[in-house]
């Protein structure tokens, strides 16, 4: 019984540590449709399995919605001007946040974010 309790405690500690690691500012260099470079910024905050924050590319920040973090798995939604919905999904691993963005207009993009200051 003690071993089971210890294993549960270790799993919980690992889960909480990965959720806390996502808090803060993340940046990724992405390509525009015309081939230019663009910096995308995420500001993220976890509370249990809930993920809140914002995404900024051009213009001001946009709030994320439906944000969830389960262990190292992450997902959230952003609604841009004109009702364009983008769903982000990915994982946190080794100091990198690897996300795939699928847009309501058929766009699909993979990005690797690094934590600012890392």
N, C-alpha and C positions, 0 to 999 in steps of 0.2 A: 504494500500500500504506500509506503514511504517513497519507493522508486517512482510509482505512478504520479504522486504529488510533485516530486522533483521534476519529472519530465513535463508535466503540465506547466509548472512554474517557469521552466526554461523556454518552452514554446511561447508563453505569454510575454516573457521578457524580450525575446527575439522579435515578436510581432510589434510590441510597443517601441522598440528601438528603431525598427524600420520605418514606422509611421512618423516618429519624431525626426528622422533624418530627412524627410521631405520638406520640412518647414524651412521657408526662406526664399531667396531669389535664385532663379535658374535662368540661364541664357543659352540660346542656340543660334548658330548662323545658318540661315536657310537661303534657298535660291528663289528669286521671283520668277514669274512666268516669262519675263523678258531676259532672264539670265543674270540679273543683278543679285547682289547679296543684301540680305535683310537680317537684322537681329530681332529675334523673338524673345520676349521676357515673360517668365511666369513668376508670380508671387504666390506662394502656397502656404497653407496653414492646416494642420490636421488636428482633429479632436476626436479621439476614438477612431471609428472607421469613416468619419465624415471629413471631406476635403473641401476647403473653401479657398478663395483667392481670385486672381485676375490674370488675364493674358493681354499682352500688349505687343502689337506689331507696328502698325502705323497709327497715328492718332493717339487717343487716350486709351486707358485700360478698359477692358471688358470683363465683367464679373463672370466667373464660372458658375455653373449650376450642376446639380445631380452629381457632385463630386464624391467619390468613394475610394477608400484605400483599404485593401485587404492583404495584409502581409506586405509583399513587395509589388502587388498588382494595383494599378491606378487607373481610374477612368473619370472623365468629366465632360461636360458639354459647354459650348460657347455659342451664343446667338449673336451674329454680327448684323450690321446695318442691312436693311432690306429683308430681314428674316432668314438670312443664310445661317444654317445650323451646322456646326462642326463638332464632331464627337472625337475626343481624344482617348486613347487607350494604350496602356503599356506597362512597363515595369521599372522599378528602381533597383539598380544593381551596381555595386562597386563605384559609387560616386557619380553614376550617370543615370539620367532619367530618359529612357528610350520610349518614345511615344509614336503612335501612328494616328494621324488625323484623317478622318473621313468626313467629307463635306456633303451637304444636301444637294449640291449641284454636281456631284460625281467626282469631286477632287479627292485625291488620296496622296498623302505625303508622310514620309518617315523622318523623324527628327531625333537628335540626341542632344539633350540639355545637360549642361554642367552647372553645378552649384557655384554661384558667384563667391569669389574669395577662396575657392578650393584649388 
